[in-house]
């Protein structure tokens, strides 16, 4: 009920021209996705409101209707047109990805885009002033439609951007030409190459929007624009100079170098395609670049990279959907333990708007947690007043009294069963009646942790990944005594704090650590054989991993890697090799990786100090690293630790950074072929030992062909 009231109040506050009169709604034209009416000044208001959708996207049906509306406006021109959305989510989230993903050839994409361009070009050519009023998110194709307007007004809080590069694409509805001609082309290219969004104030500074306007002033601003009293944005002389061919060629050298560092062109072709497009056609007045944009977009759409990144997009949406359980939201979180993970979990919850209390017996750790949250606010560009509000939501709790008021208590103490159970002994009698008790254990089965609880059904696993503010995954761990209501509320909580849940059954290492550990341990075995660390990492990075296993082990912490490896060897029927003695000694000496400044690498200013080692790793290095990970994923699927392959892929991408352009480990396995995976594992087992023995699942599922 509250949501409906807020929505109604929001609609009343939103400037909607003639649609502020309820009677107008009935006379707004026979359109499914659009509402068109004129006010008493003969200004047309075109409201985008996609039918039966929580957010606006540009589908074929939406554009077909827009074409008919443009025809109507051409036949009887108003004095001006205001284009806006009344969706709470914002102006428009972009193109309907589900429609594009069904296209089967470049020519299909070209045909589809050519039709869409015709509509937008016709809209842009209307003979009267057009004004886009933008609130919330205005992304991709939605921003391209707004760029076809003469003016753009941003309501405070609006965010604008082109995230297409995250799908292995670049803008495809004329945006590459219109954007680089409207603003400083270097700034425009940077936004498109990174996929980052610009908040209202930055968009205004760039010239992407002409004005930032409060809702109550929208009507006046529209009148001023139609009267020609608002100056339109322009890239000016600098833009013209930078758009000359010599200047473009000079700038694209640096663009290529910067883009290749984060997105190697052999894996991610979209940035190079965008750079090439602007380099060759950026000085054109528009039509040639837009025509070439269509061809380039169509080529990218058919690449494995784009196809897989689109799959990842839908994986993310599937995982977000798991959080919509309808459960009562969590308002107060209490975290026990202000170590590295506990402090980050508490800080992230406060950052996301929840009230948080954080207990630790060491005052220095509590102070450090507050300091880390302050740094996060700075990194995320929060204003001084926002920073104060966020910090006010995190309360250091020396007496551990927050337990009694919290909806959710998260235990984040060291990975020792006895320590965790001692926390539960203290916490459980003081919990509110409907409060949840969660553990951040990374590997200990929950039936073990819950042995001494009087009410184990309220226990759930919430396994966060380090660093919490960057890693979007949380494993939500079920066990045979868990209450479904508790699990539903835990899933909803993960959505509240803008993370992605991977529901898993309790098992040693759950999914991510069980799959990641053999990958890391095999890298240690290869180090023990004398293969240089840099050479091992280079093979993984060339496959597409964000970092190699040696660097990753240092990032995770060698102590944690050792603990999980020992636990898995003890609890699983596995032939995983023992960790080398020298690694155990490193941990005993306090050389734990990045957090101690030294591990398998020396760490300087937060970066691994790698030697310029050109020695090649053995030919089978990639399979030795990768196939044990895939084998563990298959075992988890066969055992029911995780429900399906899509969730397994999502968990490994969002929890470990597994090469997104490959669509996840199981998607990669299908592409390579299950028979090939099984045969390769058998060959490795023959040469290197039974740790490579293929899981039965590869044969049970059979080759995908």
N, C-alpha and C positions, 0 to 999 in steps of 0.2 A: 504493500500500500504506500509506504514512504516513497518508494521509487517513482510511483505514478504522480504523487504530489509534487516532487521535485521536478519531474519532467514538465508538468503543467506550468509550474512557476517559471521554469527556464524558458518555455515557449512564450510566455507572456512578456518576459524581459527582452527577448530577441526581436530586433527591428525586422519587421516582415512586410512593411509597406501596406498595401491594401489587404493583405492576409491577416492583419491584426483585427479585422472585422470578420466574425465567424461566418457571415452570410457569403463572403467572397469565396470561401472554401468550396461552396456548392457551385460556383460559377467559374471555376478555374480551368475549364477545358477538359476534354475527354482523354487525358493522358494517364498512364499508369505510374510513371516515374517522375513526372514534372507537373508543376502547377504554374499557370501563367495568368496574370491579371494586371490591370493598369490602375494606377492611383489617380486622384483627382487632378494631378498635374500632367497627365498623359505619359507618365513614366511606367514602363512595363517592369514587373517583378517576376522573375523566373526562378521558381523554387525547385531545387533538385532534392528529391525524396524517393529513393529507389524503393519500390514496393516490396514488402515482406523481407526487409533487410535491416540489420542494425546499423549498417554503415553504407555510404554511397560508394559504388564502384562503377566504372564505365564498361558496361556490357554492350553487346550488339543491340539489344532491345532499347537500351538507354539512348544510344547514338541514333538509332532509327527514328525514335520519337523526336530527338533534338533536331534532326534534319527537317521534319515536318513543321516543327515550331519555328525554325528559321524561315522556312517558306512563308508561313503565316505572317511573321514579322516583316519580311521583305514586302509583302503585298500591302501592308498597312503599317508603315514605320511609326513607332512611338518617338517621343523626344529623347528617350534614353532607355537603357536596360540595366537592371540590377540582377546579377546572378548570385544566388547563395543557396546554402543548404540549411535545413532545420534539424538535421540529425545531431544528436548529442555528441557523437564521435568526431564530428568535424565536417569539413567541406567535401572531401572525397579522398579515398585511400588509394586510388589509382585504377588501373585496368582490372578487369575480371580475369585473374590468372587462370581460373579453371577453364575458361573458354579457350585461351591461347594454348594451354597445355594439350588440348585435344587436336590441334592442327598437326597434320602429318607430313607436310612438305614446305620447302621455302616458298613455292608459288602460292600455296594456301595462305601463308602468312602475309606475303606481298599483297594478295588480293584483299585480305581482311583489313590490313593497315591502309591501303590505298582508299578504300571506302571510308574509313574513319577520318583520314586526312581531309578528304573532300568535305565532310561535314564540318570539321573544325575550321578549315580554310574559309568556308562559306560563312560560318559564324563570325570569324575575324573580319570579314569584308562588309559586315552590316554597316549601313550608312549613318548610324547615329552612335553617340557615345555608349560604351558598354563598361560596366563596373562590376568586378568580382568582389564580393564581401566575404572574407575568409575567416572562419573560426576553427579552432581545433586543428586537426591534421589535414594538410593539403599536400598530397604526395603523388609522385609519378604522373600518370595520365590526368589526374585531377589538377595538378599544377600546370600541366601543359594546356588544359582547357582555360585555366585562369590567365595564362600568358597570352591567349588569343583575345583577351579583353583589353580595352584601352587603359583601364585603371585597375589597380588592386588595392583594396583596403584590408588591413589585418586587424581583427579584434584581438585585444591583449590575450596572450596565451597561445596564439596560433603558432603552428610549426609547419614549415614548408621544406620540401626536399625532393630529391630524385633517388630513391633507393634501388633502382633497377639493377645496378651493378651487383647487388646482393643476390640477384637471380641470374647472374651471368649475362646480363643485357645492358643496354644503355637506353635512354629515352627514345620512344618510337613514334610519338604523336606530334612531331614537329618541335619538340623541346630542345634538341641539340642546337638548332638554328635560332629559334626565338630567344632562348636564354642567353646564348653567347653574344647575341646582338643587343640585348636589353641592358646587360650589366657588364662590368669589367670581365672580359672573356676568360682571364686566368682564374678569377674567383668562380666563375660559372663552371669552368672545367673541373676545378678542384672539388666543388660540391658534387658534380656528377660522378667523378672518378672515385670519391670516397663513399658516396651514398649517405653522407651525413645530412641531418636536417638543420635548418636555421630557425632559431626562435624569432619571434616578431621583430625585436629590436635589431637583430643582425640582418634580417631580410630587408628592413627599412634602410639600414646603412648601405647594404649592397645595391639598393635600388630595385630589388625584386618586388617590394611593395611600395606604393606611393605614400601611404599614410597609415599610421596606427590609430584606430578610431574606437572609442568606447561605444557600446551598443546605443546609448542614449543620444549619441551625436551622429549616428549613421545617416539619418535622413538629411541633416544639414550638409554632411560631406557629399552625399549623392547630388544634392542641388548644386553645390559648388563645382563638382566635376562636370556636370551637364552644362553649366554656365561657362566652362572653360577657365575657372578660377584656380584650378589645381594644376601645377606643373607636372607633366608626365616624366617618369624616370628615364634616364638615358645614360649610356656608358661614356658619353662625351668624347672629347678629343683622344683621351688615353685609349678608349675602346677602339676607336678608328685606327689609331697607330698600331695597337696590338693585333688588329685583324688583318694587317698587311701580310703578304706571304712570307717575306724575310723574317718578320717578327714572329709569325706563327712557327716557322721552322726552328728558330732559336729557342722558343719556349717549349716546344714539344720534346726537345732533347732532354731537358730536365724533367718534364712530366713523365717520360718513359722510364727514366732512371728511378724516380720516386715510386711510380706505380709498380715496377717490377720487384721492388723490395718486399712489398706486401702481397702482391698478386702476380706471381711469375706467369708470363704470357702463355707458356706451354700448358698451364693448368687453367688459367683464367683469361681467356682471349678478349673479354669485353673491354677492359681499359685500353688495350692497344687499338681495338677497333674504333673506339670513341676518339682517341688521339689522332688516328689516321684520318677519320672523318673531318675533324676540325682543321687539321693541317692541310688537307687537300681542298676543302670547300668552305672554310670558315670566313673567308672574305667575301663570299657570294652574298647577294642581297636576300637570299632565302630559299627560293624554289629548288635550286640544284642540290643544296645541302639536305633539304627535306626529302627529296627523291632518293638521294644516296642513303639517307638515314633509314629509309624503309628497307632497302636491299641489305644493308649492314645488319639491321635488327633481325631480318628473316634468316640470315646466315647464322647468327648467334643463337637464335631460337632453336635451331636444329642440332646444336652441338650437345655432346654428352654432358659437358659442364653445365649448361643452362638447364637441360632436362633434369639433372641430378639436383641442382640448386632449387629448382621449382619443387621437386620432391621434398627437399629439406624445409621449404616454406610450408608445405602442407603438413609435414611432421610437426613443426612448431605449432601450427593451428590445432592439430589433433591433441597435442599435449596441453595446450591452453584450455581446450575444451574439457579436459579431465578435471579442471579446477572448478567448473561450474556445477557444483553439487547441490546448491541451494542450502548448504549448511550455515549455521549461525557464524557470523564473522568473528574473528579473534580481535580483541581490542587491546589487551594487555599481555605482553610477553615477558616472562622472567627467564633469564639465562643464568645457569650455574656454571661458573668457570670463565675467567676472563683471559684465557690463553689466546693464541693466535686465532683459532677458529671461533671460540666463544665471543671474543671481542668483535670480530667481523660480523658474526650473525646478529649480535645485539645492535651494532651500528647500522647494519642494513635494514633491520626491522624499523628502527627509529627513522631512518632516512625515508622509508616508505610510508611513514605516517602513523605508526603504532606507538603506543606508550610502552616503554621498555625499562625494566629494572635488571641490573647486572650485578651478580654476587661474585666476589672473590675475597679470599682472606688477605691478599697482598694489595695494599693501596697503590703500589706502583703500577700494577697491571690494570687497575681500574682507571687510573690517570692516563695510561697509555691508550686505553680503549677510547676515551673521550678525545684524545689527541688524534687518533686515527680517523674518527668520525669527522672531526673538523677538517682534516686533510681531504677526506672523501667529498665533503661539501665544496671545497675549493676546486678539486678535480672536476666535479660535475657542474661548476660555474653557478653555484647557488649564490643569491644575493645575501647581503649581511643580515637582513631581517629573516630570510628563509633559513639561513645558517643558525641563527639564534633559536628559531622555532624547533629545528631538527635537534639541536643539542639539548634543548629543554626537555625533549621527549625521552632522553636517555638518562636514567638516574642510577648512579653508583649506589650499591646496596650492601653495606658492610655487614648488616645483621641478617641477610637472607630473608627479610620479611616479605619481599615481593611474591614469594611462593603463595602466600595466603590470598592474594588479590588477583593473581594471574589467570587468564583463560588457558594459557599454554605455558608450560614450563619445559625449557630445553636444557638438557644436561649436556655439557660440552667439556667434560673433564678427561684426563688421559685414558688411553685405550687399555685399561686394566679392569677386569670384571669386578674384583673386590672393591676398587675405588668407586666404580659406578654404583654398585649395589649399596655401598655405604651412603651415597648421596640419596638413593631412593628411600632408604630406611629413615632418613631425616625428613625428606620432602613429602612422601606419600601421606602421612597422617594430617598434614597441614593443607593439602590441596582442596580447592573449592569442589563442590559436589560434581560439577560437570566439566572440570578442568582436564586438559590432556597432559600426559607426561610423555615427553619425546626425548629420544637419545640421538645424538649426532655421531654415534659409532660409525666407523667406516668399514667395519668388517665383522664384528662380533654378533653371532646369531641372537635374535631377540628372545627366543625361548630360554637361552642361558641367562640373559640379563634379567628376565622377569621371574626367575625361579623363586625369589624371596618376596615378591610383591603380593599383597593381600588381594589386590584387584588388578591383575595383569591385563584385563581387557581395555584399560585406558592407556596402555603403553603403545607407542608407535615409533618407528624410526624416521627421522628426518635427517638424512645424510647430505650435508652441504659440501660443496667443492671449493677448493682454495685457488685463487682469492674469491671470496663470496660475492664481491661487487662486480666481478667480471664473468664468473662462471654461472651460466643461467640454470644449471640442472640441480634438482634436489631429488634424491631417491627417497620415495615414501615407502617404508618397509612394513609389510603386513606379517602377521604370525597367527598361529592357529587359535589363539585366545583373544585376538583383537576384536573390538566392537566395530561394526561397519560404520556407525555414526561417528566414531572417533576417526576412522580412516577418511570418511567424507569431509570431516571438518579439517583434517590435516591437509587434504588435497586443496580445499578451498583456501586455506591459509597460504599455501605455496603460491596460489594465484594472487592473493592479496599483496604479497611482497614482490610481485612481478618476476617470479621464477617459473621454471617449467618442471612439472613432476614426472618422474618415472616410477610408476607403481611396481614394486618388486616384492617377491616373497622372501622371508628370512632364509638366509643360506650363507655359508662362509663367503665373505667378500661381496655379497649381493651380486650385482651384475658388473658394475664399472671396475671395481678393484679386482674382481676375479678375472676379468678380461685383460686389464691393464698390467697386472703384476707379472704374468709370464713374459709379456713383451719387454718389461723393464729388466727382469731377471736374465733373460737371454742376452740382453745388451751387456750385462755384467759378466756373463760367461764369456762373451766375445772379447771384452776388455781383458779378462783373465788369460785369454789365448794370445793376447798381444796386439789385437786390432786397435788402432788409435781411436780415442773417443770422438774426435772430430770427424773421422771417416765414417763411423757408425751413424753419428747424427746426420751427416750429409746425405746418406742413403735414405733415411726416413724423411728428411726435408724435401728431397727430390721426388719422393712419392707423393708429397703434399701435406705432410704433418706440419703443424705450426712450429714445432721444435722437435729435435731428436730425442730419443729415450734417455740418453745420458744427461742432457740438460734438463729434461723433464723430471728425472729422479731427483736432481738437485733442487728443483723448484718445489716438488712435493715434500721433500725432506727425507734424507737417507734413513733416519730413525723410523719414520712411518713406513717407508718401503720395506725395511727389514722386518718390522712388526707384522705387516700384512703378509709378507712372503712366508714367514715362519708359521703364522696361523693357518694359511692355506695348505702348506705342506703337512701340517699336523691333522687338519680336519677333513681334507679332501683326499679321495683315493686317486692321487696324482703322482706322476713321476717327475714333478718339477724339481730341477737340480737345487742342491743347497746353495745358499748365498756364499760367495767366496769369503774366506777368513779375513782377508784384508779389508773387505767392506765392513764386516762386523767390528774390526778394530777401529776403523774410521769413526763409526758411531760411538764407540766407547771413548774415543779421544775428543768427542764433541765436534767433529768435522761433519756437520749435518747437511751441508749444501748451502743454498742461497741465504737462509736465515742466520747461519753462523759465519758467512763470508768465505767458507771453503768447504768443498765436498769432493766431488769428482772433478770439478773445475774450481779455479779461484774465481771469486766474484768481486767485481769492482764497479762501484756506482750502480748496483742493481743489475749488472750484466755479466754473463759468463765470459771469462777471459780465454778465448779459444786460440790455440796456436794455428799458424798457417800451414796445416798439414795436408799435403797433396797425395799422400799414400792412399791408394784405392782399397776399399774394403773387399772381402771375398765376394765372388759372384752371387752366392746364395744368401747374402746378408739380409736382403729385404724379406725373403721368405722365412728365414730363421726368426726375424723380428715379428713379422706380421701374422704368419699362420698360427702361432700359438694363441694370439689374440682372437682370431676368427674361430679357432677351435673351442675356446672358452665361451664365446658368444653362442655357438651352436649347442654346447653342453647346457648352458643356462636356458635356452629355448626348449631343448628336449626335456629338461627336468622341470620346466614350468616356473623357473625363477622369474622370468618376465613373459608377458602374455604373447607377444607376437614380434615378428621381425622388424616391423616399422618402429615400434617402441624401443627395441634394442638398438636400431640405427640411431634414433633420436638421442637416446641416452649416451651413446658413445660419441656422437658429434658434439652435443652440448655439455657433456661431462669431461671429455678428454681432448676435444678439438680435432677428433679424427677427420681427416681431409674432407671438408664438406662437399667439394666438387665431385667426390666419388660416391656421394649419397649414403655413406655409412658402410660399416664392415659387411653386413649381410647383402646390401645392394651390390657392393663390389664382388662378393662371393658369387652372386647370381650372374653377374657380368662375366666373370672369369670361368664359371662353371663348377658345380659341386664335384663332379668327377675329377676335374683338374686339381681342385683343392685337396681332395682325398688322396689322389696319387702323389701329389707333391709332399704331403705330410708323411706318407708311407716311405717315400725316398729319403726324407730328412731323418725319419726314425731309424732307417737302416744304417745311415751314416753317422748320426749324432746321438741316438739313444731313444728310449721309449717315451721321453717327454713329448715327442712329436706324434705319438700314436693318434691317428684320426678318431674323432668322436663318432659314435655309432650314428649320430644324426645325419652325417653326410651321406650315408648309404640309405638310411630309412627314408629320407626326403627325396633321394634320387637326384640325378642331374636335371637342372632346369632346361637343358637343351641348348 
